Amino acid sequence: MPNEIPSPYTSLEHTFAGIGKLKEVQAIAHWDEACMMPSGGGAGRGEALATLTSLIHAQSTHPSIGEEINKAEAQNDLSTWQVANLREMKRTWIEATAVPADLIHAQALATSVCEQTWRKARSANDWPAVAGLLGEVVNLSRQHAQALGSAMDLAPYDALLETYESDLRTSYVTPLFEDLKAYLPTLLDKVLGVQSAPLPLTGPFPTTDQSLLCSDAMQLLGFDFDRGRFDVSHHPFCGGVPDDTRITTRYENNSFLESFMAICHETGHALYQQGLPVDWRNQPVGYALGAAIHESQSLLMELQVCRSRPFVDHIAPDMRARFGRSETDPAWQSENLYRHATLVERGYIRVDADEVTYPLHVILRYEIEVQLINGTLSVEDIPEAWNDAMQRYLGLTTLGNFADGCMQDVHWFAGLFGYFPTYTLGALGAAQWFATALDQEPGINGGIAAGDIKPLLGWLRTNIHGKGRLMSMQPLMESVTGATLDASFLKRHLERRYLGER
């Protein structure tokens, strides 16, 4: 019997599965670069990753893919998931073919060198050492954005937003952020006026003990250690792939809450990644929906769950046990630990910021990077623009303090423009998801208080994680919560927690 000729759609699934396997290797290589690679391996790794990126790009832009997509769109025998997968294949192919291969290769090399230099320069507060390299990254990113925009009929920065979250536009983001800019400073003043300072938690806190506490939290939240691990890096992140998920944190000897909350945040990312639809591994529809939805999952776990009173009450005995503190010590009782977990203050560091000030850190970055991509701000002027915005939004100055200012995040040095706004969109989504989950599953809060996250995780698996890219962000939000992304959920949450509970 002659072999059956696969349909155009089936051929596409085979092609994208192969590309997906290469992306798996790429993801683990990036994790290794950040966590395990010796400093002397940087140049070789950069060249290897550039070659791998070029190979993925070449396979993703093969002319046969476009031809097969056109044929597959004429098929009338596709399931709902297959139709969505074909849609995502086409979106992926348009993005890939929009950017020349030599530009992709140049970006991979430039960002590798820039990011590796940043890792050393930040600790030395050495902006001049990396500014020139960042200038080249920005220049290449502008070219990338222009190429994408031309192919998608979008403005350059909107084209970058599209790569992180489908249908996301500055026309939506900017008014939303303007509303938050008007709302948050007033809320911040109110909160600072009513909160009580917590008793200090005196260290040192050995790294080994912090690591064990982080492992406890990951297990409590439902992380599958048979399909993942956690390590240390300069900047906390979640990487790897669904069946080999890698998350990281960083430690400070005199404080443990930063590493603990970072791991809670990254575990939220990891749970989403580990919960993606198994039947659609290495297919576009089986990937995480987008950066804003991904951030909504990490921020839901960190902000809505792990900084809540029920969770802190449950984890407090473990915190005391890990660091050998007495339950009779007022500083280590759950009420004081909760005050630490919900402490609001004006600070320099985004990843350490509380949920009231965090959006202001993101808005600052969003406004700067829009100007960088549009060419209205030069790299040389970033420190001044950063300092000006910090003074206006948070009343702080970063003049001369590059490490805690414009050098604190890896994103720009790694060429990740268009990513930052998704953090605050994620915070909005987290509040909306959690409020909906509590309405639909009344036992969630009781489960959190008892150390049982299964009711919440089950709800997330059904309504978000397991959906992959079946639909885009706003339709998914509306189908689950009854509304598109709405800032009122976050405002109610912040007012209730910071002005109502104390």
Secondary structure, DSSP 4 states (H G I P E B T S, - for coil): -PPPPPPHHHHHHHHHHHHHHHHHHHHHHHHHHHHT--GGGHHHHHHHHHHHHHHHHHHHT-HHHHHHHHHHTT-S---HHHHHHHHHHHHHHHHHHHS-HHHHHHHHHHHHHHHHHHHHHHHTT-HHHHHHHHHHHHHHHHHHHHHHHHHHT--HHHHHHHHHSTT--HHHHHHHHHHHHHHHHHHHHHHHHHPPPPPP------HHHHHHHHHHHHHHHT--GGGEEEEE-SS--EEEETTEEEEEE--BTTBSHHHHHHHHHHHHHHHHHHTS-GGGTTSGGGS---HHHHHHHHHIIIIIIITSHHHHHHHHHHHHHHHT--TT-GGGSHHHHHHHHT-----S-GGG--TTTHHHHHHHHHHHHHHHHHTSS-GGGHHHHHHHHHHHHHS---TT--TTTTTS-STGGGT-TT-THHHHHHHHHHHHHHHHHHHH-TTHHHHHHTT--HHHHHHHHHHTGGGTTSS-HHHHHHHHHSSSS-HHHHHHHHHIIIII--
